[in-house]
Amino acid sequence: PYILINEIRIQSSITFNRARSQGDSILNQYLHYKIIQEA
């Protein structure tokens, strides 16, 4: 059971990091777009 829990923890961590990096890129695109709009 312990190994399984560790595996799930690793997978969710990877998924979380991937989602966060996607969110960062979307946020960067939004800010870039906003800066262009105000220029």
PDB file of N, H, CA, C and O in Angstrom:
ATOM      1  N   PRO A   1       0.829  -1.213   0.000  1.00  0.00           N
ATOM      2  CA  PRO A   1       0.000   0.000   0.000  1.00  0.00           C
ATOM      3  C   PRO A   1       0.869   1.272   0.000  1.00  0.00           C
ATOM      4  O   PRO A   1       0.538   2.248  -0.673  1.00  0.00           O
ATOM      5  N   TYR A   2       1.971   1.258   0.750  1.00  0.00           N
ATOM      6  H   TYR A   2       2.239   0.465   1.298  1.00  0.00           H
ATOM      7  CA  TYR A   2       2.819   2.435   0.869  1.00  0.00           C
ATOM      8  C   TYR A   2       3.384   2.849  -0.499  1.00  0.00           C
ATOM      9  O   TYR A   2       3.403   4.031  -0.839  1.00  0.00           O
ATOM     10  N   ILE A   3       3.842   1.859  -1.274  1.00  0.00           N
ATOM     11  H   ILE A   3       3.826   0.899  -0.997  1.00  0.00           H
ATOM     12  CA  ILE A   3       4.401   2.157  -2.602  1.00  0.00           C
ATOM     13  C   ILE A   3       3.323   2.757  -3.493  1.00  0.00           C
ATOM     14  O   ILE A   3       3.594   3.689  -4.250  1.00  0.00           O
ATOM     15  N   LEU A   4       2.134   2.247  -3.414  1.00  0.00           N
ATOM     16  H   LEU A   4       1.914   1.490  -2.799  1.00  0.00           H
ATOM     17  CA  LEU A   4       1.029   2.754  -4.227  1.00  0.00           C
ATOM     18  C   LEU A   4       0.739   4.216  -3.871  1.00  0.00           C
ATOM     19  O   LEU A   4       0.547   5.050  -4.755  1.00  0.00           O
ATOM     20  N   ILE A   5       0.711   4.511  -2.592  1.00  0.00           N
ATOM     21  H   ILE A   5       0.867   3.833  -1.873  1.00  0.00           H
ATOM     22  CA  ILE A   5       0.457   5.885  -2.133  1.00  0.00           C
ATOM     23  C   ILE A   5       1.552   6.812  -2.651  1.00  0.00           C
ATOM     24  O   ILE A   5       1.272   7.923  -3.102  1.00  0.00           O
ATOM     25  N   ASN A   6       2.794   6.353  -2.584  1.00  0.00           N
ATOM     26  H   ASN A   6       3.022   5.451  -2.217  1.00  0.00           H
ATOM     27  CA  ASN A   6       3.904   7.161  -3.078  1.00  0.00           C
ATOM     28  C   ASN A   6       3.754   7.414  -4.576  1.00  0.00           C
ATOM     29  O   ASN A   6       3.988   8.528  -5.044  1.00  0.00           O
ATOM     30  N   GLU A   7       3.369   6.396  -5.319  1.00  0.00           N
ATOM     31  H   GLU A   7       3.179   5.491  -4.939  1.00  0.00           H
ATOM     32  CA  GLU A   7       3.190   6.521  -6.760  1.00  0.00           C
ATOM     33  C   GLU A   7       2.091   7.533  -7.083  1.00  0.00           C
ATOM     34  O   GLU A   7       2.251   8.366  -7.974  1.00  0.00           O
ATOM     35  N   ILE A   8       0.982   7.456  -6.359  1.00  0.00           N
ATOM     36  H   ILE A   8       0.852   6.779  -5.635  1.00  0.00           H
ATOM     37  CA  ILE A   8      -0.124   8.393  -6.567  1.00  0.00           C
ATOM     38  C   ILE A   8       0.335   9.820  -6.254  1.00  0.00           C
ATOM     39  O   ILE A   8      -0.014  10.767  -6.959  1.00  0.00           O
ATOM     40  N   ARG A   9       1.114   9.953  -5.196  1.00  0.00           N
ATOM     41  H   ARG A   9       1.397   9.184  -4.623  1.00  0.00           H
ATOM     42  CA  ARG A   9       1.603  11.274  -4.807  1.00  0.00           C
ATOM     43  C   ARG A   9       2.504  11.849  -5.905  1.00  0.00           C
ATOM     44  O   ARG A   9       2.407  13.030  -6.236  1.00  0.00           O
ATOM     45  N   ILE A  10       3.380  11.009  -6.468  1.00  0.00           N
ATOM     46  H   ILE A  10       3.459  10.049  -6.199  1.00  0.00           H
ATOM     47  CA  ILE A  10       4.262  11.465  -7.553  1.00  0.00           C
ATOM     48  C   ILE A  10       3.436  11.865  -8.768  1.00  0.00           C
ATOM     49  O   ILE A  10       3.685  12.912  -9.367  1.00  0.00           O
ATOM     50  N   GLN A  11       2.461  11.048  -9.137  1.00  0.00           N
ATOM     51  H   GLN A  11       2.259  10.198  -8.650  1.00  0.00           H
ATOM     52  CA  GLN A  11       1.646  11.338 -10.310  1.00  0.00           C
ATOM     53  C   GLN A  11       0.866  12.634 -10.138  1.00  0.00           C
ATOM     54  O   GLN A  11       0.805  13.445 -11.062  1.00  0.00           O
ATOM     55  N   SER A  12       0.281  12.837  -8.987  1.00  0.00           N
ATOM     56  H   SER A  12       0.330  12.178  -8.236  1.00  0.00           H
ATOM     57  CA  SER A  12      -0.515  14.049  -8.765  1.00  0.00           C
ATOM     58  C   SER A  12       0.388  15.276  -8.738  1.00  0.00           C
ATOM     59  O   SER A  12      -0.012  16.358  -9.168  1.00  0.00           O
ATOM     60  N   SER A  13       1.607  15.103  -8.232  1.00  0.00           N
ATOM     61  H   SER A  13       1.932  14.224  -7.883  1.00  0.00           H
ATOM     62  CA  SER A  13       2.568  16.206  -8.222  1.00  0.00           C
ATOM     63  C   SER A  13       2.941  16.588  -9.644  1.00  0.00           C
ATOM     64  O   SER A  13       3.002  17.772  -9.976  1.00  0.00           O
ATOM     65  N   ILE A  14       3.192  15.589 -10.487  1.00  0.00           N
ATOM     66  H   ILE A  14       3.142  14.627 -10.217  1.00  0.00           H
ATOM     67  CA  ILE A  14       3.519  15.850 -11.897  1.00  0.00           C
ATOM     68  C   ILE A  14       2.347  16.543 -12.576  1.00  0.00           C
ATOM     69  O   ILE A  14       2.535  17.527 -13.292  1.00  0.00           O
ATOM     70  N   THR A  15       1.152  16.039 -12.357  1.00  0.00           N
ATOM     71  H   THR A  15       1.000  15.240 -11.775  1.00  0.00           H
ATOM     72  CA  THR A  15      -0.044  16.624 -12.969  1.00  0.00           C
ATOM     73  C   THR A  15      -0.230  18.068 -12.515  1.00  0.00           C
ATOM     74  O   THR A  15      -0.550  18.944 -13.317  1.00  0.00           O
ATOM     75  N   PHE A  16      -0.025  18.308 -11.214  1.00  0.00           N
ATOM     76  H   PHE A  16       0.235  17.596 -10.562  1.00  0.00           H
ATOM     77  CA  PHE A  16      -0.183  19.649 -10.667  1.00  0.00           C
ATOM     78  C   PHE A  16       0.826  20.611 -11.289  1.00  0.00           C
ATOM     79  O   PHE A  16       0.476  21.724 -11.679  1.00  0.00           O
ATOM     80  N   ASN A  17       2.078  20.172 -11.376  1.00  0.00           N
ATOM     81  H   ASN A  17       2.362  19.268 -11.059  1.00  0.00           H
ATOM     82  CA  ASN A  17       3.110  21.033 -11.960  1.00  0.00           C
ATOM     83  C   ASN A  17       2.816  21.333 -13.416  1.00  0.00           C
ATOM     84  O   ASN A  17       3.034  22.453 -13.876  1.00  0.00           O
ATOM     85  N   ARG A  18       2.318  20.330 -14.153  1.00  0.00           N
ATOM     86  H   ARG A  18       2.142  19.420 -13.779  1.00  0.00           H
ATOM     87  CA  ARG A  18       2.006  20.531 -15.565  1.00  0.00           C
ATOM     88  C   ARG A  18       0.853  21.519 -15.696  1.00  0.00           C
ATOM     89  O   ARG A  18       0.887  22.405 -16.550  1.00  0.00           O
ATOM     90  N   ALA A  19      -0.157  21.371 -14.859  1.00  0.00           N
ATOM     91  H   ALA A  19      -0.184  20.651 -14.165  1.00  0.00           H
ATOM     92  CA  ALA A  19      -1.297  22.285 -14.906  1.00  0.00           C
ATOM     93  C   ALA A  19      -0.870  23.703 -14.544  1.00  0.00           C
ATOM     94  O   ALA A  19      -1.350  24.675 -15.128  1.00  0.00           O
ATOM     95  N   ARG A  20       0.036  23.810 -13.576  1.00  0.00           N
ATOM     96  H   ARG A  20       0.425  23.021 -13.102  1.00  0.00           H
ATOM     97  CA  ARG A  20       0.475  25.131 -13.144  1.00  0.00           C
ATOM     98  C   ARG A  20       1.299  25.814 -14.234  1.00  0.00           C
ATOM     99  O   ARG A  20       1.174  27.020 -14.446  1.00  0.00           O
ATOM    100  N   SER A  21       2.140  25.043 -14.922  1.00  0.00           N
ATOM    101  H   SER A  21       2.242  24.063 -14.749  1.00  0.00           H
ATOM    102  CA  SER A  21       2.935  25.652 -15.990  1.00  0.00           C
ATOM    103  C   SER A  21       2.044  26.062 -17.156  1.00  0.00           C
ATOM    104  O   SER A  21       2.298  27.077 -17.806  1.00  0.00           O
ATOM    105  N   GLN A  22       0.988  25.269 -17.428  1.00  0.00           N
ATOM    106  H   GLN A  22       0.781  24.446 -16.900  1.00  0.00           H
ATOM    107  CA  GLN A  22       0.028  25.662 -18.463  1.00  0.00           C
ATOM    108  C   GLN A  22      -0.689  26.936 -18.053  1.00  0.00           C
ATOM    109  O   GLN A  22      -0.889  27.833 -18.871  1.00  0.00           O
ATOM    110  N   GLY A  23      -1.072  27.015 -16.798  1.00  0.00           N
ATOM    111  H   GLY A  23      -0.910  26.286 -16.134  1.00  0.00           H
ATOM    112  CA  GLY A  23      -1.747  28.202 -16.289  1.00  0.00           C
ATOM    113  C   GLY A  23      -0.845  29.417 -16.386  1.00  0.00           C
ATOM    114  O   GLY A  23      -1.308  30.509 -16.715  1.00  0.00           O
ATOM    115  N   ASP A  24       0.450  29.238 -16.102  1.00  0.00           N
ATOM    116  H   ASP A  24       0.825  28.350 -15.835  1.00  0.00           H
ATOM    117  CA  ASP A  24       1.400  30.343 -16.201  1.00  0.00           C
ATOM    118  C   ASP A  24       1.497  30.834 -17.640  1.00  0.00           C
ATOM    119  O   ASP A  24       1.527  32.041 -17.880  1.00  0.00           O
ATOM    120  N   SER A  25       1.546  29.917 -18.596  1.00  0.00           N
ATOM    121  H   SER A  25       1.522  28.937 -18.401  1.00  0.00           H
ATOM    122  CA  SER A  25       1.677  30.339 -19.987  1.00  0.00           C
ATOM    123  C   SER A  25       0.415  31.059 -20.455  1.00  0.00           C
ATOM    124  O   SER A  25       0.491  32.026 -21.213  1.00  0.00           O
ATOM    125  N   ILE A  26      -0.746  30.586 -20.001  1.00  0.00           N
ATOM    126  H   ILE A  26      -0.807  29.800 -19.385  1.00  0.00           H
ATOM    127  CA  ILE A  26      -2.001  31.259 -20.357  1.00  0.00           C
ATOM    128  C   ILE A  26      -2.025  32.657 -19.745  1.00  0.00           C
ATOM    129  O   ILE A  26      -2.445  33.618 -20.389  1.00  0.00           O
ATOM    130  N   LEU A  27      -1.571  32.761 -18.498  1.00  0.00           N
ATOM    131  H   LEU A  27      -1.230  31.980 -17.975  1.00  0.00           H
ATOM    132  CA  LEU A  27      -1.524  34.059 -17.825  1.00  0.00           C
ATOM    133  C   LEU A  27      -0.564  35.004 -18.542  1.00  0.00           C
ATOM    134  O   LEU A  27      -0.863  36.185 -18.714  1.00  0.00           O
ATOM    135  N   ASN A  28       0.591  34.480 -18.961  1.00  0.00           N
ATOM    136  H   ASN A  28       0.834  33.520 -18.822  1.00  0.00           H
ATOM    137  CA  ASN A  28       1.558  35.305 -19.688  1.00  0.00           C
ATOM    138  C   ASN A  28       0.980  35.791 -21.001  1.00  0.00           C
ATOM    139  O   ASN A  28       1.169  36.950 -21.369  1.00  0.00           O
ATOM    140  N   GLN A  29       0.275  34.917 -21.719  1.00  0.00           N
ATOM    141  H   GLN A  29       0.122  33.975 -21.420  1.00  0.00           H
ATOM    142  CA  GLN A  29      -0.342  35.313 -22.976  1.00  0.00           C
ATOM    143  C   GLN A  29      -1.380  36.396 -22.736  1.00  0.00           C
ATOM    144  O   GLN A  29      -1.476  37.351 -23.508  1.00  0.00           O
ATOM    145  N   TYR A  30      -2.157  36.253 -21.668  1.00  0.00           N
ATOM    146  H   TYR A  30      -2.078  35.478 -21.041  1.00  0.00           H
ATOM    147  CA  TYR A  30      -3.185  37.237 -21.343  1.00  0.00           C
ATOM    148  C   TYR A  30      -2.556  38.602 -21.040  1.00  0.00           C
ATOM    149  O   TYR A  30      -3.020  39.633 -21.527  1.00  0.00           O
ATOM    150  N   LEU A  31      -1.492  38.589 -20.229  1.00  0.00           N
ATOM    151  H   LEU A  31      -1.115  37.751 -19.834  1.00  0.00           H
ATOM    152  CA  LEU A  31      -0.824  39.844 -19.881  1.00  0.00           C
ATOM    153  C   LEU A  31      -0.198  40.478 -21.112  1.00  0.00           C
ATOM    154  O   LEU A  31      -0.250  41.696 -21.280  1.00  0.00           O
ATOM    155  N   HIS A  32       0.392  39.663 -21.970  1.00  0.00           N
ATOM    156  H   HIS A  32       0.434  38.673 -21.833  1.00  0.00           H
ATOM    157  CA  HIS A  32       0.999  40.160 -23.199  1.00  0.00           C
ATOM    158  C   HIS A  32      -0.072  40.818 -24.079  1.00  0.00           C
ATOM    159  O   HIS A  32       0.135  41.896 -24.635  1.00  0.00           O
ATOM    160  N   TYR A  33      -1.209  40.147 -24.188  1.00  0.00           N
ATOM    161  H   TYR A  33      -1.378  39.271 -23.736  1.00  0.00           H
ATOM    162  CA  TYR A  33      -2.319  40.668 -24.984  1.00  0.00           C
ATOM    163  C   TYR A  33      -2.811  41.995 -24.408  1.00  0.00           C
ATOM    164  O   TYR A  33      -3.096  42.941 -25.142  1.00  0.00           O
ATOM    165  N   LYS A  34      -2.902  42.045 -23.079  1.00  0.00           N
ATOM    166  H   LYS A  34      -2.670  41.277 -22.482  1.00  0.00           H
ATOM    167  CA  LYS A  34      -3.384  43.242 -22.397  1.00  0.00           C
ATOM    168  C   LYS A  34      -2.417  44.412 -22.625  1.00  0.00           C
ATOM    169  O   LYS A  34      -2.840  45.543 -22.862  1.00  0.00           O
ATOM    170  N   ILE A  35      -1.132  44.124 -22.549  1.00  0.00           N
ATOM    171  H   ILE A  35      -0.788  43.206 -22.356  1.00  0.00           H
ATOM    172  CA  ILE A  35      -0.121  45.171 -22.778  1.00  0.00           C
ATOM    173  C   ILE A  35      -0.233  45.695 -24.214  1.00  0.00           C
ATOM    174  O   ILE A  35      -0.137  46.900 -24.443  1.00  0.00           O
ATOM    175  N   ILE A  36      -0.433  44.804 -25.168  1.00  0.00           N
ATOM    176  H   ILE A  36      -0.511  43.825 -24.982  1.00  0.00           H
ATOM    177  CA  ILE A  36      -0.585  45.228 -26.567  1.00  0.00           C
ATOM    178  C   ILE A  36      -1.831  46.103 -26.712  1.00  0.00           C
ATOM    179  O   ILE A  36      -1.812  47.107 -27.424  1.00  0.00           O
ATOM    180  N   GLN A  37      -2.903  45.720 -26.038  1.00  0.00           N
ATOM    181  H   GLN A  37      -2.919  44.904 -25.460  1.00  0.00           H
ATOM    182  CA  GLN A  37      -4.147  46.476 -26.123  1.00  0.00           C
ATOM    183  C   GLN A  37      -3.958  47.905 -25.591  1.00  0.00           C
ATOM    184  O   GLN A  37      -4.507  48.853 -26.154  1.00  0.00           O
ATOM    185  N   GLU A  38      -3.194  48.058 -24.524  1.00  0.00           N
ATOM    186  H   GLU A  38      -2.748  47.288 -24.067  1.00  0.00           H
ATOM    187  CA  GLU A  38      -3.055  49.366 -23.885  1.00  0.00           C
ATOM    188  C   GLU A  38      -1.978  50.219 -24.539  1.00  0.00           C
ATOM    189  O   GLU A  38      -1.900  51.422 -24.288  1.00  0.00           O
ATOM    190  N   ALA A  39      -1.140  49.599 -25.382  1.00  0.00           N
ATOM    191  H   ALA A  39      -1.204  48.622 -25.586  1.00  0.00           H
ATOM    192  CA  ALA A  39      -0.041  50.339 -26.009  1.00  0.00           C
ATOM    193  C   ALA A  39      -0.584  51.300 -27.069  1.00  0.00           C
ATOM    194  O   ALA A  39       0.188  52.014 -27.709  1.00  0.00           O
TER     195      ALA A  39
END
